[in-house]
Amino acid sequence: MTIPQEMKEKIFLTIERQLSLKDFESWLYANDALSDQMNESVVLEAYAFNYNQDHALAQFSSALLPYFDRDEFLLWKITLNLREIIEGKDSTRRILSEFCRLGDEEFPFLLHLGYYKYYLDDDWFDREIDAIMAEIKSEANELLLEILAESKDPQFKISSFVRKALAEAPSPMNVAAEKMKSKSIGQKKWWKFWR
């Protein structure tokens, strides 16, 4: 089965909410070349899909994502998200939260970067947002370069990727915990008021 690259990209963008379902539907019906490829299952599925149903985006993902290799989609998604972070888009906080979740579930190499969400969400780290964003962009760029370099291998799978550059680097949360611990040393606790 040969899925047109442009269609694959549009489906992935729609699933990731980078392209609205309405825009995908308009693009699909305006594309004459695709209407000639109805013998491809994914093309037929896209044409047969009811774009006006309740929870259409979730249904769209469920219907069309199985036509693609999971690793291929996740590689595309992670590299797209890393590029958005590097570009400083407004979606950075959402992406960091998702990286934190994905890092906990099955992609530990995303966890280090995902932990930066706590720096952005909480003001008690005493750090300037610009400095934090510069660190985030730098780390995202390093991770993207490492993934792209390894993805040149035809046997590469994002699900088995292990980040080499951070083997000895401390987690942002560990650094923050140490900072909080050092602040609390020497402070009296409320229950030790008599000492």
N, C-alpha and C positions, 0 to 999 in steps of 0.2 A: 504494500500500500504506500503510495507516494502522496503525501500531503503537501500541497503548495506552501512554500515558506512564508509567503505573505499571509496566508490564511492562519497558519500556525501562530504567527506573531500576533495577529488580531485576536485570536481566541485567547492566547495567554494574556494579552493586555486587558481583555474584557474580564477574564477570571480575576485578575489582580486589581480590577476597578480603575484601571488607567484609561479605559475606553468604555463609554456607556454601552449598555445593551442595545439601546436605540440606535446609536451610531454604528455598532457592529451590524445590526440588521439592515440599516440603510446601505452600508458598504457591501454587504453580501448580495442584496438584490440589485445593486447597481453594477456588479461585477459579472459581465457576460462570459468571461472565460471560465468562471467557476460553474456556471449553469451547464456547461458542456461536460463537466466532470462529475455528473451525478452518479456514476458507477462507483465512485469512491465513497465508502461508508460514512466518513466524517463529513463530507460535503452534503450528502443526502440527509444526514442527521441535522446539520445546521439549517438546511432548507425546510425540513419537516418540523423543526422546533417551534413551539408556541411561545412567542416573545411577550405575549400579553398576559400570561398566567401569573397567579400569585407566587411570590418567591421565585421569580423567573431567573434571577442570577444564580441562586443556589441550584436550581434545576438545570440551568445551562452548564454549570460546572460539573454536576453529576453526569449529565448526558455526554459531554464532549471530552472531558479530561481522560477518561479511560482509553481513548484512541491514541494517547501519547505515552511515551515512556516517562515514568515518574521522576527518574533521575534527570532526564532532559528538561522537564518542566522546572524542577527545583533548582537546577543549575542556572537556567534562564532567570528565574525569579530572584535568586540570591544575587546574581551579578547585576541585574537591573536595580535591585534595592541598594546595593553597594554604590552603584553609579549615582543614584539619587542622593545618597548621603554625601558623597564627594562633591556633588554640585550644590549642596546646601539647600535642598528643597524643603518645603514646609512639612513634608511627610517624614522627616528624620525621626521625630519622637515615636511615631507609629511604627516605623521600621525597627527602631531599637527595641521597642516592646515586643514586637514579633520575633526578633532575633533572640531575645531573652527566653521567650516561650519555646522557640524551635531548638535553642541550645539546651534547654532542660529536657526536651523530649527525645531528640535524636541527632542533633548536629552540635556537639560540644564546641566546635571551633567558632561558633557564632556567639557563645555565651560571654566571652570576654568583652566583645564589642557591645553586646546587648546590655551589659551591666552599666554602661554609661547612661542609660535612661534614668538611673537614680540620681546622677549628678544633675541632670536637666530638670527632673521632677521636684527635687528637694533643694531648698535654699540654704540648708544648714551645712553645706560642704565648704562654704566660704571661698568659692572659686568663681571667677568671671565666666560668663557664658561663652564669650568669644574664645577664651583660652581652652575651654572644654570642647567647643566645636572644632577648634583647630586640631586637638588631639584625636577627636572622633574621625574627622576627615582623613587625617594621616593614617590612622589604623585601618580605616575602611579601604584606603588606597593600597596599603601593603597587602591586606587580605585579598583584594581583587586581583592584584598582580600575581600573587601566589596561586590563586585558583586558576587564573587564565593560563599561567605557565604549565600547571599540571594538567589542565583540560586538553592540552594538545595531544596527550597520549590517548590513542583510540580506546584503551581499556579503562579510562578514567570514569569514576562514578563519584558524584558529589556526596553520596551517602557514606562512602568510605574515606572521604578526605580527612586528613589529619594535618593540622597547622603546625609547621615546623618553627616558625619565627617566634612563637609565644611560649615555647616550652619552659623557659625560665622566667618569663615576665610575670609580675604580680598582677592579680586581678584588681580592677578599680575598686571593687567592694572591699577587698582585703586592705588596700591602702586607706580607704575611708574608715574602716573599722579601727585600724591602728591609730589614725588621727584622732578619732573619737576617744579611744582608750587613753591616749597621751593627754588629751584635754581634761579628762576626768581625774587623772592622777593628781593628788594634792587638794582636790576639792572635798569639802566635808559633805557627807551624806546627811539628809534631813534627820535620819534616825540616830545619828551620832552627834546631836547638838550639844550634849553635855561634855564632850571631850574637848 
